[in-house]
Amino acid sequence: MAAGWSGTGHVQEVPGQVDRLPEFDPRSGEHLWMVFAGFRVVPERSGEDGPALLDRENLLLMQGPGCFYCEEAYTPRLAMRRCRGPRP
């Protein structure tokens, strides 16, 4: 299978997109802050320009920011510390 993400039993392939995430570099200790958003897509309600996918009315959840590497939620204090990277 190509790179992708899954959740609630659904698997979504994302060709080439996930490969752009940089590997954790323990020398830099840099956090990779990410925000995730989930949108409801209803093709039946599409307008002339196609479905309105990324608008406020379709936003279901927004989670983050959090560090992709250490999986800690953002705080100003954590942002000042070096990232310890993925947990063993």
N, C-alpha and C positions, 0 to 999 in steps of 0.2 A: 504494500500500500504506500502511496505517496505520503509526504508529510501532511499532517492535519491535526484536528482537535476533535474531541468527543465529549459528550455529556448527555446524561439522561438516556443513554442507549443509542443516540443518534451520532453518526460519524460524518464529519464534513471534511472532505479533502480540500487542502489549500496548496495547490501546486507551486512550489518555489517560494512561498511567502514565509513559512516558518524558518527556512534556511537563512533568512536575513537576520535572525536574532543572534547577536554576538555571543560567543562562548564566554563564560565567566573567567576573568583574569585576576587571579589572586594577588598579583603584584600591584594592580591599581586599586583593588578594593572598591571599585565603582558599583553602585547600585544600578539596576535597570528598572526604573519606575514605569509601571504600566497601569492603565485604566481600562477596564473591560465594560462594554455596554451591550445590552441585549435589546433587540428591536423585534416587534411583531410585524410580520410581512403578510399582508392580505391582498393577493393578486386581484380578487374580485372588485376591490375598491380603487383600482388603478385609475389615474386620470389620463388625459391626452398625452402627457409627457412620460407615462409609465408609472409604476408604483412609487409612492412617496415612502421611501424606506427609512431614512435617517432623520425623521422629524420628531418633535416633542410628543406628538400624539401617539406615536408607535413605540416610544421608549418604554421598556418594561423594567429594566434595572440598570444600575450603574455601580460598579464595584471598584474601589481603589481610591487613590493610588496605592500600589503595593510593589515591593521589589520582586521581580521575577526570579532572582537567584536565591535569596534567603527566605522568601515567602513571608516577610514581615510587612505589616501595614505601615504606611508613611507616618512619621512624626518628625517634627523639626529636629528632635534629639537624635533619632536614628539616621537622618540625612547627614548629620555631622560626623557619624562614625563610619568606619570602613565596613564594607559588606563582607560577611564571613563566608558567603557563597552557599551552595546547596548543602542541605543537611545530609550527613552520611546515612 
